[in-house]
Amino acid sequence: SACQNQSTDPAALTAVIVRLDGLILTGGADVEPSYYDEAIHNETVYTDSIRDVYELTLARLASNRNIPILGICRGEQLLNVAFGGTLYQDLPSQKQSDIIHSQDKDGGVPTHFVSLAGGTAFKDLMSGADSLAVNTFHHQAVKDIAPGFRPTAYSSTDSIIEGIEALPNRCILGVQWHPEALYAGGNEQMLSPFKFLVGKAIVFKQAKEVHDRILSLDTHCDTPLHFRKSTFTIGARDSNLVNLPKMEEGKLDAIYMAAFIAQGKRDDASLKEAVDRTQSLIDGIYKQAADNSDFCGVARTEADLVRLKAEGKKALFIGIENGYAIAKDLNNLSMFKDRGVTYITLCHSKNNDICDSSSDKDGIEWNGLSPFGKKVVARMNRLGLLIDVSHAHEKTFWDVIKLSKQPIVATHSSSYALRDHDRNLTDDQLRAIAKNGGVVQVCPLSIYINADRKNASLTDFLNHIDHIVKVAGIEHTGIGSDFDGGGGLIGLKGANDLINITTGLIERGYSDSDIEKIWGANYLRVLAEVQR
């Protein structure tokens, strides 16, 4: 296999990775010190540079796709290096210890104990044990732990790190000892890491298969803000959160590119500039699609998305964030529709000529929709443009619900009951959208998900989905990431991580049909109804 041949060609490795559901990195030679910016310490360091390049690349590519990974002995060390950590190159000469970390006994015989760190997934995996008897066959070990990882096990007397994990951000575990040898020696508990990996791999495989069958759609990102950089292309895997490689890694079929403009002055000159800037952003979306036409295309309808997926391409839908973009001219609604825009968010973080915003610190101006805003709602209904109430004040929301003759959407909002943020929707609003026939696209922006935004996680986000499904119904729930505009949290940091939502839903008992609805069928149903 390609794994046995140890190819270092990225294209060949990618071809391997797309077939994997889980990855085990095993023991063997030392890791070349240059990969963690050190010179070789002494002649005891024995390396295999081809294997190093192969496995370092494999680990990073697997992590990009959220493939579950288990590292054993050298595999644990290599994972630490792959993600920015360092190693002791030679424990006997670099770290005083009363433990001989390279035993001469059979691998089934434990020779020392490790203490397990509290609050880790690994401790839970080992039934909450405080310590484990382990074997030891190494002279290198983790020194500075990689960013995003935490230690899970330490040698009991010399505090050498002997276990690491990246959970919950990444499904990655590493142990310094050889659990397979201990299991062969009769310790059944040492089968636990392998059972964990296999269980996660089974769910990951199911998630990939679901995405192959369904249409997956994220209804909001602010990636066009990156277009101002002359070198930016959505065809490259960049540091931004949404691009075509990351969409492929996360198994995402389609995304809404938001033509976002911040609220500015409302005089005639400023309004004209707002229209022009929105036009420029839409031009940029079409240019990105044209420059990457082998891999994506602009979509306006579900049929376009179906066609593009059949062609092996990603679909880019266009939305406008902030009705400021239409100035005070209803004719601009028709113009933007002709350009491929399918939804408009009525406002952003400040009041505009259409309505009151949920976030304007100056308070309400119109007590909901303005007289002009009521005309905007009516015209959007007639034109078949989706009305997006994310960012709208609650008074605006209820005016829209009352006046709109079509279903409405909230393209990137979460649950107020779980997080009392002005951008979120109350249970009454959720029920009203369901009665209206619309859909709420749950948003993983940390401050909308958890008051402790630094610790907002995928688990918290899934709790919001659970709540909205419970209140509004499975037919009225979707996903809108707001990536590249503030969206992102632990376990969900870019388009490549979106498959983690699917694995989480599977683990919570959602059916394939439920997942299909959440990932796009609900929104596409509403889009089709409004466009009729």
C-alpha positions as CSV (number, residue, x, y, z in Angstrom):
1,S,0.0,0.0,0.0
2,A,1.0,3.7,-0.2
3,C,1.4,3.6,3.6
4,Q,4.0,0.8,3.3
5,N,5.8,2.6,0.5
6,Q,6.1,5.7,2.6
7,S,5.6,8.2,-0.3
8,T,6.5,11.8,0.6
9,D,4.6,13.2,-2.3
10,P,1.7,15.3,-1.0
11,A,-0.7,14.3,-3.8
12,A,0.0,10.6,-3.1
13,L,-0.5,11.1,0.6
14,T,-3.7,13.0,0.0
15,A,-4.9,10.0,-2.1
16,V,-4.2,7.8,1.0
17,I,-5.8,10.2,3.5
18,V,-9.2,10.4,1.7
19,R,-9.6,6.6,2.1
20,L,-8.8,6.6,5.8
21,D,-11.3,6.5,8.6
22,G,-8.7,6.3,11.4
23,L,-4.9,6.4,11.7
24,I,-2.4,4.7,14.0
25,L,1.2,5.9,14.1
26,T,3.4,3.2,15.6
27,G,6.8,2.9,17.2
28,G,10.2,2.8,15.6
29,A,13.2,5.1,14.9
30,D,13.8,8.5,16.5
31,V,12.3,11.7,15.1
32,E,14.9,13.9,13.3
33,P,15.7,16.8,15.6
34,S,15.8,19.4,12.8
35,Y,12.0,19.0,12.6
36,Y,11.8,20.7,16.0
37,D,14.6,23.1,15.3
38,E,17.4,21.4,17.2
39,A,20.8,19.9,16.2
40,I,21.4,16.2,16.9
41,H,22.3,15.9,20.6
42,N,24.6,12.9,20.4
43,E,25.3,9.7,18.5
44,T,22.4,7.8,20.3
45,V,19.9,9.5,17.9
46,Y,18.9,7.2,15.1
47,T,16.6,8.6,12.5
48,D,14.8,7.7,9.3
49,S,14.3,11.0,7.4
50,I,12.0,9.5,4.7
51,R,9.7,8.0,7.4
52,D,9.7,11.3,9.3
53,V,8.6,13.3,6.3
54,Y,6.0,10.7,5.4
55,E,4.5,10.5,8.9
56,L,4.7,14.2,9.7
57,T,2.8,15.0,6.5
58,L,0.3,12.2,7.0
59,A,-0.4,13.4,10.6
60,R,-1.0,16.9,9.5
61,L,-3.2,16.0,6.5
62,A,-5.2,13.6,8.7
63,S,-5.7,16.3,11.3
64,N,-6.9,18.8,8.6
65,R,-9.7,16.3,7.8
66,N,-10.4,15.5,11.5
67,I,-9.5,11.8,11.0
68,P,-9.1,10.2,14.4
69,I,-5.5,9.5,15.3
70,L,-3.7,7.3,17.9
71,G,0.1,7.6,18.3
72,I,2.1,4.9,20.1
73,C,5.6,5.4,21.4
74,R,7.4,7.1,18.5
75,G,3.9,7.9,17.2
76,E,3.2,10.0,20.3
77,Q,6.5,11.8,19.9
78,L,5.9,12.4,16.2
79,L,2.4,13.9,16.9
80,N,3.9,16.3,19.3
81,V,6.5,17.4,16.8
82,A,4.0,17.6,13.9
83,F,2.0,20.2,15.8
84,G,4.8,22.3,17.2
85,G,6.2,20.6,20.2
86,T,9.8,19.4,21.1
87,L,11.4,16.3,22.4
88,Y,14.1,15.1,24.7
89,Q,16.4,13.5,22.2
90,D,18.1,11.2,24.7
91,L,16.6,10.9,28.2
92,P,19.6,9.2,29.9
93,S,21.9,12.2,29.0
94,Q,19.3,15.0,29.1
95,K,17.0,14.2,32.0
96,Q,17.9,12.6,35.3
97,S,15.6,9.7,36.2
98,D,15.4,6.7,38.4
99,I,13.4,4.9,35.6
100,I,15.2,3.1,32.8
101,H,12.9,4.1,29.9
102,S,14.2,1.3,27.7
103,Q,13.4,-2.0,29.5
104,D,15.0,-5.3,28.7
105,K,11.9,-7.3,29.8
106,D,9.2,-8.6,27.5
107,G,6.7,-6.0,26.3
108,G,3.9,-7.7,28.1
109,V,5.6,-7.0,31.5
110,P,5.0,-3.5,33.0
111,T,8.1,-1.9,34.6
112,H,6.9,1.4,36.0
113,F,3.7,3.4,36.7
114,V,2.3,6.5,35.1
115,S,-0.1,9.0,36.8
116,L,-3.1,10.1,34.8
117,A,-4.0,13.8,34.7
118,G,-7.5,14.7,35.9
119,G,-10.0,16.3,33.6
120,T,-8.8,14.5,30.5
121,A,-10.6,12.3,28.0
122,F,-7.9,9.7,28.4
123,K,-8.5,9.4,32.1
124,D,-12.2,8.8,31.4
125,L,-11.2,6.3,28.8
126,M,-9.2,4.4,31.4
127,S,-12.2,4.2,33.7
128,G,-11.0,7.1,35.9
129,A,-7.9,5.2,37.0
130,D,-5.3,7.4,38.8
131,S,-2.3,5.4,37.6
132,L,-1.4,2.6,35.2
133,A,1.3,0.1,35.1
134,V,3.1,0.4,31.7
135,N,6.0,-0.8,29.7
136,T,8.8,1.4,28.3
137,F,10.8,1.2,25.1
138,H,12.1,4.6,24.4
139,H,14.9,7.0,25.0
140,Q,13.2,10.1,23.4
141,A,10.2,11.7,25.0
142,V,7.9,14.8,24.9
143,K,9.6,17.9,26.3
144,D,7.6,21.0,25.3
145,I,4.0,20.0,24.6
146,A,2.6,21.1,21.2
147,P,0.0,24.0,21.2
148,G,-3.5,22.6,21.3
149,F,-2.4,19.5,23.2
150,R,-2.4,18.7,26.9
151,P,-0.5,16.0,28.9
152,T,-2.6,13.1,30.0
153,A,0.0,10.8,31.7
154,Y,3.3,11.3,33.5
155,S,6.0,8.9,34.7
156,S,5.2,8.6,38.4
157,T,8.7,9.4,39.7
158,D,10.4,11.5,37.1
159,S,7.4,13.4,35.6
160,I,8.2,12.6,32.0
161,I,5.2,13.2,29.8
162,E,3.9,9.8,28.6
163,G,0.5,10.7,27.2
164,I,-1.0,13.6,25.2
165,E,-4.3,14.4,23.7
166,A,-5.8,17.2,21.5
167,L,-9.4,16.5,22.5
168,P,-11.9,18.0,22.2
169,N,-10.4,20.2,19.5
170,R,-9.0,17.3,17.5
171,C,-9.6,13.5,18.0
172,I,-5.9,12.8,18.7
173,L,-4.5,10.6,21.4
174,G,-0.9,9.6,22.0
175,V,0.8,7.2,24.6
176,Q,4.5,6.6,25.1
177,W,4.1,3.0,26.1
178,H,3.0,0.0,23.9
179,P,-0.6,-0.9,25.0
180,E,-0.8,-3.6,22.3
181,A,2.1,-5.5,24.0
182,L,0.5,-5.1,27.5
183,Y,-2.8,-6.3,26.1
184,A,-1.1,-9.4,24.7
185,G,0.4,-9.9,28.1
186,G,-3.1,-10.1,29.7
187,N,-4.0,-6.5,30.5
188,E,-7.4,-6.1,28.9
189,Q,-7.7,-2.4,29.9
190,M,-4.9,-1.6,27.4
191,L,-7.4,-2.4,24.6
192,S,-9.3,0.8,25.5
193,P,-7.3,3.2,23.3
194,F,-7.9,1.0,20.3
195,K,-11.6,0.6,21.0
196,F,-11.8,4.4,21.3
197,L,-10.1,4.9,18.0
198,V,-12.2,2.3,16.2
199,G,-15.4,3.7,17.6
200,K,-14.5,7.2,16.4
201,A,-13.4,5.9,13.0
202,I,-16.7,4.1,12.5
203,V,-18.6,7.3,13.2
204,F,-16.2,9.3,11.0
205,K,-16.8,6.9,8.2
206,Q,-20.6,7.2,8.6
207,A,-20.3,11.0,8.6
208,K,-18.4,10.9,5.3
209,E,-20.9,8.6,3.7
210,V,-23.8,10.8,4.8
211,H,-22.1,13.8,3.2
212,D,-21.6,11.9,0.0
213,R,-25.3,11.4,-0.2
214,I,-26.7,14.7,0.9
215,L,-26.4,18.4,0.0
216,S,-24.6,20.3,2.7
217,L,-24.9,24.0,2.8
218,D,-23.4,26.7,5.2
219,T,-25.6,29.8,4.9
220,H,-23.1,32.5,6.0
221,C,-19.4,33.3,5.8
222,D,-17.6,36.7,5.4
223,T,-14.8,35.4,3.3
224,P,-15.2,38.1,0.7
225,L,-13.6,40.4,3.3
226,H,-10.3,38.6,2.4
227,F,-10.6,39.5,-1.3
228,R,-9.1,42.9,-0.6
229,K,-5.7,41.0,-0.4
230,S,-4.4,40.9,-4.0
231,T,-2.8,37.5,-3.4
232,F,-5.9,35.9,-1.9
233,T,-7.6,33.0,-3.7
234,I,-10.2,30.6,-2.4
235,G,-8.4,27.9,-4.3
236,A,-5.5,27.9,-1.8
237,R,-5.6,26.5,1.7
238,D,-4.9,29.7,3.5
239,S,-5.1,30.8,7.1
240,N,-8.6,32.1,6.6
241,L,-11.4,29.8,7.6
242,V,-13.2,29.2,4.3
243,N,-11.6,28.2,1.1
244,L,-12.1,25.3,-1.4
245,P,-9.5,23.0,0.1
246,K,-11.0,23.4,3.6
247,M,-14.5,22.9,2.1
248,E,-13.3,19.6,0.6
249,E,-11.7,18.5,3.8
250,G,-14.9,19.2,5.8
251,K,-17.1,17.6,3.1
252,L,-19.0,20.9,2.6
253,D,-20.8,21.2,-0.7
254,A,-21.9,24.8,-0.7
255,I,-21.5,28.1,1.1
256,Y,-23.0,31.5,1.1
257,M,-20.5,34.2,0.4
258,A,-21.8,37.4,2.2
259,A,-21.3,40.7,0.5
260,F,-21.0,42.5,3.8
261,I,-20.8,46.2,4.3
262,A,-20.6,47.9,7.7
263,Q,-23.3,50.5,8.5
264,G,-22.2,54.0,7.5
265,K,-23.7,57.4,7.1
266,R,-27.1,57.6,5.4
267,D,-26.7,60.7,3.3
268,D,-27.0,60.4,-0.5
269,A,-23.2,60.2,-1.2
270,S,-22.7,57.5,1.5
271,L,-25.6,55.5,0.3
272,K,-24.3,55.5,-3.3
273,E,-20.9,54.4,-2.0
274,A,-22.6,51.5,-0.1
275,V,-24.2,50.3,-3.3
276,D,-20.9,50.5,-5.2
277,R,-19.0,48.7,-2.5
278,T,-21.6,45.9,-2.5
279,Q,-21.3,45.6,-6.2
280,S,-17.5,45.4,-5.9
281,L,-17.8,42.5,-3.4
282,I,-20.2,40.6,-5.7
283,D,-17.7,41.2,-8.5
284,G,-15.1,39.6,-6.3
285,I,-17.2,36.5,-5.7
286,Y,-17.7,36.0,-9.4
287,K,-14.0,36.6,-10.1
288,Q,-13.0,34.0,-7.4
289,A,-15.4,31.5,-9.0
290,A,-14.1,32.3,-12.5
291,D,-10.4,31.9,-11.4
292,N,-11.3,28.6,-9.8
293,S,-13.9,27.4,-12.3
294,D,-12.5,23.8,-12.3
295,F,-13.4,23.5,-8.7
296,C,-16.4,25.7,-8.0
297,G,-19.2,27.8,-9.5
298,V,-21.9,30.4,-8.5
299,A,-25.3,28.9,-7.6
300,R,-28.7,30.5,-7.3
301,T,-30.9,27.5,-6.9
302,E,-30.9,24.0,-5.5
303,A,-30.7,22.7,-9.1
304,D,-27.4,24.6,-9.5
305,L,-26.1,23.0,-6.3
306,V,-27.1,19.5,-7.5
307,R,-25.4,20.1,-10.8
308,L,-22.2,21.4,-9.3
309,K,-21.9,18.6,-6.9
310,A,-22.4,16.1,-9.7
311,E,-19.5,17.8,-11.5
312,G,-17.3,17.5,-8.4
313,K,-17.4,21.2,-7.7
314,K,-18.3,23.4,-4.8
315,A,-21.2,25.9,-5.0
316,L,-20.9,29.5,-4.0
317,F,-24.2,31.2,-3.2
318,I,-24.4,35.0,-2.8
319,G,-26.1,36.9,0.1
320,I,-26.0,40.5,1.1
321,E,-25.3,41.3,4.8
322,N,-26.9,44.6,5.7
323,G,-29.8,46.1,3.8
324,Y,-27.8,49.4,3.8
325,A,-26.5,48.0,0.5
326,I,-29.7,48.9,-1.3
327,A,-29.5,52.5,-0.2
328,K,-33.1,53.8,-0.2
329,D,-34.0,52.5,-3.7
330,L,-36.3,49.5,-4.0
331,N,-35.1,49.1,-7.6
332,N,-31.7,48.0,-6.2
333,L,-33.4,44.8,-4.9
334,S,-34.2,43.8,-8.5
335,M,-30.7,44.7,-9.6
336,F,-29.1,42.6,-6.9
337,K,-31.4,39.7,-7.6
338,D,-30.3,39.8,-11.2
339,R,-26.7,39.6,-10.0
340,G,-27.4,36.3,-8.2
341,V,-28.2,37.5,-4.7
342,T,-30.7,35.2,-3.0
343,Y,-30.9,36.6,0.5
344,I,-30.5,40.0,2.2
345,T,-29.8,40.5,5.9
346,L,-32.0,43.5,6.7
347,C,-29.4,45.2,8.9
348,H,-26.1,44.6,10.7
349,S,-25.0,46.0,14.1
350,K,-26.6,49.4,13.8
351,N,-30.0,50.7,12.8
352,N,-30.4,51.6,9.1
353,D,-33.1,53.0,6.8
354,I,-34.9,49.6,6.8
355,C,-35.1,48.7,10.5
356,D,-33.7,48.6,14.0
357,S,-30.7,46.4,14.8
358,S,-30.5,44.2,17.8
359,S,-27.0,45.6,18.6
360,D,-27.3,49.4,18.2
361,K,-26.1,51.0,21.4
362,D,-28.1,54.1,20.6
363,G,-31.4,52.1,21.0
364,I,-34.3,51.7,18.7
365,E,-35.1,54.3,16.0
366,W,-38.1,52.9,14.1
367,N,-39.7,50.6,16.8
368,G,-39.1,47.8,14.3
369,L,-39.4,48.2,10.6
370,S,-39.4,51.7,9.1
371,P,-42.0,52.7,6.6
372,F,-39.4,52.1,3.9
373,G,-38.5,48.8,5.5
374,K,-42.1,47.6,5.2
375,K,-41.9,48.3,1.5
376,V,-38.6,46.4,1.3
377,V,-40.3,43.3,2.9
378,A,-43.2,43.5,0.4
379,R,-40.8,43.9,-2.6
380,M,-38.5,41.1,-1.5
381,N,-41.5,38.8,-1.2
382,R,-42.6,39.7,-4.7
383,L,-39.1,39.2,-6.2
384,G,-38.4,35.9,-4.5
385,L,-35.6,37.2,-2.3
386,L,-35.2,35.6,1.1
387,I,-35.5,37.9,4.1
388,D,-32.8,37.3,6.7
389,V,-33.6,38.5,10.2
390,S,-30.2,37.7,11.8
391,H,-29.0,41.0,13.4
392,A,-32.5,42.4,13.5
393,H,-34.0,43.8,16.7
394,E,-36.8,41.7,18.2
395,K,-39.3,44.4,17.3
396,T,-38.1,44.2,13.7
397,F,-38.4,40.5,13.8
398,W,-42.1,40.6,14.9
399,D,-42.9,43.2,12.2
400,V,-41.3,41.0,9.6
401,I,-43.2,37.9,10.8
402,K,-46.4,39.9,10.6
403,L,-45.9,41.4,7.2
404,S,-44.0,38.7,5.2
405,K,-46.1,36.5,3.0
406,Q,-43.1,34.2,2.5
407,P,-41.0,32.1,4.9
408,I,-38.1,33.9,6.5
409,V,-34.7,32.8,7.6
410,A,-32.1,33.6,10.2
411,T,-28.9,32.8,8.4
412,H,-26.6,32.9,11.5
413,S,-28.3,33.0,14.9
414,S,-28.4,30.8,17.9
415,S,-30.6,30.2,21.0
416,Y,-31.3,33.0,23.5
417,A,-32.5,30.4,26.1
418,L,-29.0,28.9,26.2
419,R,-27.1,32.1,25.8
420,D,-28.8,35.5,26.4
421,H,-27.1,37.5,23.7
422,D,-29.0,40.1,21.7
423,R,-28.1,38.3,18.5
424,N,-29.8,35.1,19.5
425,L,-33.5,34.2,19.1
426,T,-35.9,33.6,22.0
427,D,-38.0,30.4,22.1
428,D,-41.0,32.5,21.0
429,Q,-39.1,33.7,18.0
430,L,-38.0,30.1,17.2
431,R,-41.6,28.9,17.3
432,A,-42.7,31.9,15.2
433,I,-40.2,31.0,12.5
434,A,-41.4,27.4,12.5
435,K,-45.0,28.6,12.1
436,N,-43.9,30.9,9.3
437,G,-42.3,27.9,7.6
438,G,-38.8,29.3,7.8
439,V,-35.5,28.1,9.2
440,V,-33.0,29.1,11.8
441,Q,-29.3,28.5,10.8
442,V,-27.5,27.9,14.1
443,C,-24.2,29.9,14.3
444,P,-21.0,28.7,16.1
445,L,-19.8,32.2,17.0
446,S,-18.4,31.7,20.4
447,I,-20.0,34.7,22.2
448,Y,-23.4,33.6,20.8
449,I,-22.8,30.1,22.2
450,N,-21.3,30.5,25.6
451,A,-20.8,33.5,27.9
452,D,-17.3,32.0,28.6
453,R,-16.4,32.5,25.0
454,K,-12.8,31.2,25.4
455,N,-14.2,27.8,26.3
456,A,-17.1,27.8,23.9
457,S,-17.0,24.4,22.2
458,L,-18.5,22.1,19.6
459,T,-20.4,20.5,22.5
460,D,-22.0,23.8,23.4
461,F,-22.9,24.4,19.7
462,L,-24.5,21.0,19.4
463,N,-26.6,21.9,22.6
464,H,-27.9,24.9,20.7
465,I,-28.9,22.7,17.8
466,D,-30.6,20.3,20.2
467,H,-32.5,23.1,21.8
468,I,-33.6,24.7,18.5
469,V,-34.7,21.3,17.1
470,K,-36.7,20.7,20.3
471,V,-38.4,24.1,20.1
472,A,-38.7,24.9,16.4
473,G,-38.6,21.3,15.1
474,I,-36.2,19.3,13.0
475,E,-37.7,20.9,9.8
476,H,-36.7,24.4,10.8
477,T,-33.0,24.0,11.9
478,G,-29.8,24.5,9.9
479,I,-26.2,25.7,10.0
480,G,-24.7,29.1,9.3
481,S,-21.1,29.4,10.5
482,D,-20.2,33.1,10.2
483,F,-16.6,31.9,9.5
484,D,-14.2,34.7,8.5
485,G,-16.6,37.1,10.3
486,G,-16.1,35.9,13.9
487,G,-17.5,32.4,13.8
488,G,-15.5,29.5,15.3
489,L,-15.0,27.8,18.6
490,I,-13.2,24.8,20.1
491,G,-13.6,21.9,17.7
492,L,-15.0,24.1,15.0
493,K,-12.4,26.4,13.7
494,G,-12.9,26.4,9.9
495,A,-14.7,24.8,7.0
496,N,-12.6,21.7,7.3
497,D,-14.0,21.1,10.8
498,L,-17.7,21.1,9.7
499,I,-17.7,17.4,9.5
500,N,-17.3,17.4,13.2
501,I,-20.9,18.7,13.5
502,T,-22.0,15.6,11.6
503,T,-20.0,13.2,13.8
504,G,-21.4,15.0,16.8
505,L,-25.0,14.7,15.6
506,I,-24.5,11.0,14.8
507,E,-23.2,10.4,18.3
508,R,-26.3,12.2,19.7
509,G,-28.6,9.9,17.9
510,Y,-29.7,12.0,14.9
511,S,-30.7,9.9,11.9
512,D,-29.3,10.4,8.4
513,S,-32.6,12.0,7.4
514,D,-32.4,14.5,10.3
515,I,-28.8,15.3,9.4
516,E,-29.7,15.9,5.8
517,K,-32.4,18.3,6.9
518,I,-30.1,20.3,9.2
519,W,-27.3,20.4,6.7
520,G,-29.3,21.9,3.9
521,A,-32.6,20.3,3.0
522,N,-34.5,22.6,5.3
523,Y,-32.9,25.8,3.9
524,L,-33.2,24.7,0.3
525,R,-36.9,23.9,0.8
526,V,-37.4,27.5,2.0
527,L,-35.3,28.9,-0.8
528,A,-37.3,27.0,-3.4
529,E,-40.6,28.1,-1.9
530,V,-39.6,31.8,-1.9
531,Q,-38.1,31.6,-5.5
532,R,-41.3,30.0,-7.0
